[in-house]
């Protein structure tokens, strides 16, 4: 619920900001680094397991100015995470590691000042996982792929030349797995 309220607040701020600068236009690339909180919804109660790790990756996008202070854009990203679930309940030893995450989506950006851009984004994400089940009856070692949806909101601040720093919160959901990520970005516009 908190994530939905945060997204709504940022969307409202972006929609009603008083920009004094032109909307971003053109290509951008960025590095991301942050925290990844993954929550399995396998038991349907408050005791569902959760794990925290680091998320890191690279993103790229292109913004199309559609007004003096508004831009529509496309985003792509490839990231990885150190988050992993490990369950030892003798005689079983099971683990689920989160791996490569590929994202593609759309973005709405509003120039809030001459140095600050606010944005909201939504798109499709595909997560690779590695599942290991070990018990006396059988063993399973398999890579799987989970498709899902991502919503996010963020801010970018120009720091000189074409470079910017930023922060972004995003929520991704796949079958029985939800992820909350807070990331810092360092990027450049061309």
HELIX and SHEET records of a PDB file:
HELIX    1   1 UNK A    2  UNK A   16  1                                  15    
SHEET    1   A 9 UNK A  84  UNK A  89  0                                        
SHEET    2   A 9 UNK A  92  UNK A 111 -1                                        
SHEET    3   A 9 UNK A  70  UNK A  81 -1                                        
SHEET    4   A 9 UNK A  50  UNK A  65 -1                                        
SHEET    5   A 9 UNK A  26  UNK A  40 -1                                        
SHEET    6   A 9 UNK A 177  UNK A 189 -1                                        
SHEET    7   A 9 UNK A 163  UNK A 174 -1                                        
SHEET    8   A 9 UNK A 139  UNK A 160 -1                                        
SHEET    9   A 9 UNK A 116  UNK A 134 -1                                        
END                                                                             
